[in-house]
Amino acid sequence: MFIIALFTSTNSVAKQKFKVVVGLSKPPYVIKESQAGFELELIRQVLTNIGKTPEFIFIPYGRSEKMLELSDISAVMTVNQQMFPKNDKLSESYINYQNVAISLKNRAIKLRSISDIANYSVASFQLAHKVLGQEFAAAVTDSAIFIQVANQRKQVELLLLGRVDILVMDIKIFLHYLHALGMSEKQNDIQFHYIFPLSPYRVVFKNVDDVARFNQAMHKYKLSADYKILLKKYNF
């Protein structure tokens, strides 16, 4: 009886949910409705490979920094060293986003550096002032209008309606929503300003022991045929 009870207890722990905080939908990286997307599926598979059963908790990205303080949260994904400085519980980078500044061509906006953003009204994703570094944070402080939008589809609408001069967001997310809004033909009217470096993202864990295991499993997964299939599925 003792052996059976011990086995049952051990098996229960192994299947315990590993709660991972993730932002709201941002296709093609995260699709809440279908629990899919390139980034979410990558994280799910790597965690599964180290014996975790991930349960994704979807919240506005602006709240994600504080969520690790909750007792039942095991990890937060899509974070970086600016959000969690000098933290030994950060994984290695598992994905890069290409954030860009986006404007309408008829506005004839010229951006030679991040600091030039200060001259325009701006809508960005939440926590962009931390994720994109001090130069961007200083620029938007001087901007006449700077709003951070939880729903990135709304960001795209703000630009198309002429409510802001510039969007700051990942180019794949922008193009996805442009297509979803039935505005693909508008792409010729759009100017992309590549003034930001790639944004590498990591996972921050509550338990430091999970970091090395995640890193090792991630490297192994990225060499697998399954990862190649995932890349092809989302045209990455």
C-alpha positions as a LaTeX table, in Angstrom:
\begin{tabular}{lrrr}
\hline
Residue & $x$ (\AA) & $y$ (\AA) & $z$ (\AA) \\
\hline
Met1 & 0.00 & 0.00 & 0.00 \\
Phe2 & 2.87 & 2.33 & 0.88 \\
Ile3 & 4.53 & 1.67 & $-2.49$ \\
Ile4 & 1.27 & 2.31 & $-4.35$ \\
Ala5 & 0.70 & 5.55 & $-2.44$ \\
Leu6 & 4.27 & 6.66 & $-3.12$ \\
Phe7 & 3.92 & 5.91 & $-6.85$ \\
Thr8 & 0.61 & 7.77 & $-7.02$ \\
Ser9 & 2.08 & 10.78 & $-5.24$ \\
Thr10 & 5.15 & 10.86 & $-7.48$ \\
Asn11 & 3.04 & 10.50 & $-10.60$ \\
Ser12 & 0.79 & 13.34 & $-9.43$ \\
Val13 & 3.76 & 15.67 & $-8.93$ \\
Ala14 & 5.11 & 14.79 & $-12.37$ \\
Lys15 & 1.80 & 15.76 & $-13.96$ \\
Gln16 & 1.38 & 18.94 & $-11.93$ \\
Lys17 & 0.70 & 21.94 & $-14.12$ \\
Phe18 & 3.63 & 24.25 & $-14.77$ \\
Lys19 & 1.99 & 27.66 & $-15.08$ \\
Val20 & 3.63 & 29.93 & $-17.65$ \\
Val21 & 2.61 & 33.57 & $-18.10$ \\
Val22 & 2.30 & 34.76 & $-21.68$ \\
Gly23 & 0.95 & 37.99 & $-23.18$ \\
Leu24 & $-2.29$ & 38.27 & $-25.09$ \\
Ser25 & $-2.58$ & 37.02 & $-28.67$ \\
Lys26 & 0.11 & 38.26 & $-31.04$ \\
Pro27 & $-0.01$ & 36.07 & $-34.13$ \\
Pro28 & 2.01 & 34.39 & $-35.53$ \\
Tyr29 & 3.89 & 34.04 & $-32.23$ \\
Val30 & 1.01 & 33.46 & $-29.81$ \\
Ile31 & $-2.60$ & 32.61 & $-30.69$ \\
Lys32 & $-4.65$ & 32.40 & $-27.50$ \\
Glu33 & $-7.84$ & 31.02 & $-29.06$ \\
Ser34 & $-6.19$ & 27.88 & $-30.39$ \\
Gln35 & $-3.34$ & 27.69 & $-27.86$ \\
Ala36 & $-0.98$ & 27.82 & $-30.82$ \\
Gly37 & 1.59 & 30.04 & $-32.50$ \\
Phe38 & 5.29 & 29.64 & $-33.27$ \\
Glu39 & 6.59 & 30.89 & $-29.93$ \\
Leu40 & 3.98 & 29.21 & $-27.75$ \\
Glu41 & 4.42 & 25.85 & $-29.49$ \\
Leu42 & 8.19 & 26.10 & $-29.17$ \\
Ile43 & 8.00 & 26.76 & $-25.43$ \\
Arg44 & 5.39 & 24.03 & $-24.91$ \\
Gln45 & 7.56 & 21.44 & $-26.62$ \\
Val46 & 10.78 & 22.36 & $-24.80$ \\
Leu47 & 9.04 & 22.31 & $-21.41$ \\
Thr48 & 7.39 & 19.00 & $-22.24$ \\
Asn49 & 10.82 & 17.61 & $-23.11$ \\
Ile50 & 12.04 & 18.38 & $-19.57$ \\
Gly51 & 9.02 & 16.75 & $-17.95$ \\
Lys52 & 6.86 & 19.82 & $-17.41$ \\
Thr53 & 3.16 & 20.07 & $-18.24$ \\
Pro54 & 2.78 & 23.73 & $-19.25$ \\
Glu55 & $-0.43$ & 25.63 & $-18.63$ \\
Phe56 & $-0.39$ & 29.03 & $-20.29$ \\
Ile57 & $-1.83$ & 32.02 & $-18.43$ \\
Phe58 & $-2.74$ & 34.82 & $-20.86$ \\
Ile59 & $-2.60$ & 38.36 & $-19.49$ \\
Pro60 & $-1.85$ & 41.84 & $-20.87$ \\
Tyr61 & 1.90 & 41.99 & $-21.47$ \\
Gly62 & 2.25 & 45.04 & $-19.23$ \\
Arg63 & 1.43 & 42.91 & $-16.18$ \\
Ser64 & 3.83 & 40.07 & $-16.93$ \\
Glu65 & 6.79 & 41.42 & $-14.95$ \\
Lys66 & 4.94 & 41.15 & $-11.64$ \\
Met67 & 3.35 & 37.76 & $-12.23$ \\
Leu68 & 6.41 & 35.74 & $-11.17$ \\
Glu69 & 5.82 & 37.01 & $-7.63$ \\
Leu70 & 2.61 & 34.94 & $-7.44$ \\
Ser71 & 3.04 & 31.63 & $-5.64$ \\
Asp72 & 1.47 & 29.45 & $-8.34$ \\
Ile73 & 3.35 & 30.92 & $-11.32$ \\
Ser74 & 6.41 & 28.95 & $-12.46$ \\
Ala75 & 7.69 & 31.03 & $-15.38$ \\
Val76 & 7.12 & 34.06 & $-17.58$ \\
Met77 & 7.94 & 33.98 & $-21.30$ \\
Thr78 & 8.84 & 36.74 & $-23.79$ \\
Val79 & 11.02 & 38.68 & $-21.36$ \\
Asn80 & 14.52 & 40.13 & $-21.60$ \\
Gln81 & 17.37 & 41.44 & $-19.49$ \\
Gln82 & 15.94 & 44.95 & $-19.46$ \\
Met83 & 12.83 & 43.62 & $-17.70$ \\
Phe84 & 14.76 & 41.34 & $-15.34$ \\
Pro85 & 18.27 & 42.81 & $-14.99$ \\
Lys86 & 21.05 & 40.72 & $-13.40$ \\
Asn87 & 18.72 & 37.79 & $-12.91$ \\
Asp88 & 20.23 & 34.28 & $-12.83$ \\
Lys89 & 16.81 & 32.77 & $-13.48$ \\
Leu90 & 16.71 & 33.96 & $-17.10$ \\
Ser91 & 17.08 & 31.35 & $-19.83$ \\
Glu92 & 19.17 & 31.84 & $-22.91$ \\
Ser93 & 17.44 & 33.59 & $-25.80$ \\
Tyr94 & 15.04 & 31.29 & $-27.62$ \\
Ile95 & 13.56 & 33.70 & $-30.21$ \\
Asn96 & 14.21 & 37.07 & $-31.84$ \\
Tyr97 & 11.54 & 39.61 & $-32.71$ \\
Gln98 & 12.20 & 42.26 & $-35.37$ \\
Asn99 & 10.63 & 45.39 & $-33.96$ \\
Val100 & 10.35 & 48.24 & $-36.43$ \\
Ala101 & 8.90 & 51.73 & $-36.61$ \\
Ile102 & 6.01 & 51.86 & $-39.08$ \\
Ser103 & 4.51 & 54.92 & $-40.78$ \\
Leu104 & 2.32 & 55.80 & $-43.75$ \\
Lys105 & 4.33 & 56.80 & $-46.81$ \\
Asn106 & 2.16 & 59.84 & $-47.43$ \\
Arg107 & 3.39 & 61.30 & $-44.13$ \\
Ala108 & 6.94 & 61.33 & $-45.58$ \\
Ile109 & 8.44 & 60.55 & $-42.17$ \\
Lys110 & 12.21 & 60.18 & $-42.01$ \\
Leu111 & 13.73 & 58.24 & $-39.13$ \\
Arg112 & 17.51 & 58.03 & $-39.09$ \\
Ser113 & 17.77 & 56.93 & $-35.47$ \\
Ile114 & 15.60 & 55.88 & $-32.55$ \\
Ser115 & 15.84 & 59.37 & $-31.05$ \\
Asp116 & 14.00 & 60.84 & $-34.08$ \\
Ile117 & 10.82 & 59.18 & $-32.79$ \\
Ala118 & 10.53 & 62.01 & $-30.27$ \\
Asn119 & 9.18 & 64.27 & $-33.05$ \\
Tyr120 & 6.06 & 62.16 & $-33.67$ \\
Ser121 & 3.03 & 60.61 & $-32.01$ \\
Val122 & 3.69 & 56.97 & $-31.22$ \\
Ala123 & 1.75 & 53.80 & $-30.37$ \\
Ser124 & 3.74 & 50.80 & $-29.17$ \\
Phe125 & 3.25 & 47.42 & $-27.54$ \\
Gln126 & 3.18 & 47.33 & $-23.74$ \\
Leu127 & 6.53 & 47.63 & $-21.92$ \\
Ala128 & 8.26 & 48.84 & $-25.10$ \\
His129 & 9.90 & 51.59 & $-23.03$ \\
Lys130 & 11.73 & 48.83 & $-21.12$ \\
Val131 & 12.18 & 46.20 & $-23.82$ \\
Leu132 & 13.64 & 48.56 & $-26.43$ \\
Gly133 & 16.20 & 50.28 & $-24.24$ \\
Gln134 & 17.03 & 53.70 & $-22.85$ \\
Glu135 & 17.27 & 55.58 & $-26.16$ \\
Phe136 & 13.71 & 54.63 & $-27.04$ \\
Ala137 & 12.47 & 55.36 & $-23.51$ \\
Ala138 & 14.00 & 58.85 & $-23.68$ \\
Ala139 & 12.56 & 59.50 & $-27.14$ \\
Val140 & 8.97 & 58.64 & $-26.25$ \\
Thr141 & 9.23 & 60.71 & $-23.07$ \\
Asp142 & 9.66 & 63.72 & $-25.35$ \\
Ser143 & 6.94 & 62.62 & $-27.78$ \\
Ala144 & 3.74 & 64.67 & $-27.74$ \\
Ile145 & 1.69 & 61.46 & $-27.69$ \\
Phe146 & 2.91 & 58.03 & $-26.58$ \\
Ile147 & 0.48 & 55.22 & $-25.87$ \\
Gln148 & 1.14 & 51.56 & $-25.13$ \\
Val149 & $-1.56$ & 49.25 & $-26.46$ \\
Ala150 & $-2.34$ & 45.79 & $-25.07$ \\
Asn151 & $-4.28$ & 44.70 & $-28.18$ \\
Gln152 & $-1.83$ & 44.93 & $-31.07$ \\
Arg153 & $-4.59$ & 44.71 & $-33.67$ \\
Lys154 & $-5.76$ & 48.07 & $-32.28$ \\
Gln155 & $-2.25$ & 49.43 & $-32.90$ \\
Val156 & $-2.57$ & 48.70 & $-36.60$ \\
Glu157 & $-5.99$ & 50.35 & $-36.71$ \\
Leu158 & $-4.60$ & 53.49 & $-35.06$ \\
Leu159 & $-2.05$ & 53.89 & $-37.85$ \\
Leu160 & $-4.48$ & 53.18 & $-40.69$ \\
Leu161 & $-6.97$ & 55.67 & $-39.25$ \\
Gly162 & $-4.26$ & 58.33 & $-38.98$ \\
Arg163 & $-4.56$ & 58.60 & $-35.19$ \\
Val164 & $-0.79$ & 58.25 & $-34.68$ \\
Asp165 & 2.25 & 58.93 & $-36.84$ \\
Ile166 & 4.25 & 55.86 & $-35.91$ \\
Leu167 & 3.71 & 52.32 & $-34.68$ \\
Val168 & 6.43 & 50.38 & $-32.93$ \\
Met169 & 5.88 & 46.63 & $-33.12$ \\
Asp170 & 7.21 & 43.40 & $-34.57$ \\
Ile171 & 6.97 & 43.34 & $-38.36$ \\
Lys172 & 5.46 & 39.82 & $-38.52$ \\
Ile173 & 2.70 & 40.78 & $-36.08$ \\
Phe174 & 1.95 & 43.94 & $-38.07$ \\
Leu175 & 1.70 & 42.08 & $-41.38$ \\
His176 & $-0.51$ & 39.41 & $-39.82$ \\
Tyr177 & $-3.02$ & 41.98 & $-38.57$ \\
Leu178 & $-2.87$ & 43.98 & $-41.79$ \\
His179 & $-3.96$ & 40.82 & $-43.61$ \\
Ala180 & $-6.57$ & 39.97 & $-40.93$ \\
Leu181 & $-8.11$ & 43.42 & $-41.35$ \\
Gly182 & $-8.43$ & 42.81 & $-45.10$ \\
Met183 & $-5.92$ & 45.57 & $-45.80$ \\
Ser184 & $-3.09$ & 43.62 & $-47.43$ \\
Glu185 & $-3.19$ & 45.97 & $-50.43$ \\
Lys186 & $-2.24$ & 48.80 & $-48.05$ \\
Gln187 & 1.24 & 47.35 & $-47.62$ \\
Asn188 & 2.45 & 49.44 & $-50.56$ \\
Asp189 & 1.39 & 52.55 & $-48.61$ \\
Ile190 & 3.45 & 51.55 & $-45.57$ \\
Gln191 & 7.01 & 52.55 & $-44.73$ \\
Phe192 & 9.07 & 50.29 & $-42.47$ \\
His193 & 11.92 & 51.95 & $-40.57$ \\
Tyr194 & 14.53 & 49.41 & $-39.44$ \\
Ile195 & 16.01 & 51.47 & $-36.62$ \\
Phe196 & 15.88 & 48.82 & $-33.89$ \\
Pro197 & 18.22 & 45.85 & $-33.46$ \\
Leu198 & 16.71 & 42.39 & $-33.14$ \\
Ser199 & 14.97 & 41.84 & $-29.79$ \\
Pro200 & 16.02 & 38.51 & $-28.24$ \\
Tyr201 & 13.54 & 37.06 & $-25.76$ \\
Arg202 & 13.98 & 34.62 & $-22.90$ \\
Val203 & 12.02 & 32.78 & $-20.22$ \\
Val204 & 12.39 & 33.76 & $-16.57$ \\
Phe205 & 11.82 & 30.91 & $-14.12$ \\
Lys206 & 10.92 & 30.88 & $-10.44$ \\
Asn207 & 13.21 & 27.91 & $-9.84$ \\
Val208 & 16.83 & 28.46 & $-10.91$ \\
Asp209 & 17.27 & 24.71 & $-11.45$ \\
Asp210 & 14.85 & 24.87 & $-14.38$ \\
Val211 & 17.08 & 27.28 & $-16.32$ \\
Ala212 & 19.91 & 24.91 & $-17.28$ \\
Arg213 & 17.46 & 22.11 & $-18.07$ \\
Phe214 & 15.44 & 24.41 & $-20.32$ \\
Asn215 & 18.55 & 25.71 & $-22.12$ \\
Gln216 & 19.85 & 22.20 & $-22.79$ \\
Ala217 & 16.47 & 20.97 & $-24.06$ \\
Met218 & 16.02 & 24.08 & $-26.22$ \\
His219 & 19.36 & 23.58 & $-27.98$ \\
Lys220 & 18.53 & 19.93 & $-28.61$ \\
Tyr221 & 15.04 & 20.74 & $-29.91$ \\
Lys222 & 16.37 & 23.35 & $-32.34$ \\
Leu223 & 18.49 & 20.65 & $-33.97$ \\
Ser224 & 15.50 & 18.35 & $-34.44$ \\
Ala225 & 13.31 & 17.63 & $-37.44$ \\
Asp226 & 10.29 & 18.72 & $-35.36$ \\
Tyr227 & 11.72 & 22.23 & $-35.07$ \\
Lys228 & 12.21 & 22.42 & $-38.83$ \\
Ile229 & 8.56 & 21.46 & $-39.25$ \\
Leu230 & 7.54 & 24.22 & $-36.83$ \\
Leu231 & 9.59 & 26.78 & $-38.76$ \\
Lys232 & 7.93 & 25.73 & $-41.99$ \\
Lys233 & 4.45 & 25.74 & $-40.43$ \\
Tyr234 & 4.73 & 29.45 & $-39.60$ \\
Asn235 & 6.98 & 30.42 & $-42.51$ \\
Phe236 & 9.82 & 31.53 & $-40.23$ \\
\hline
\end{tabular}
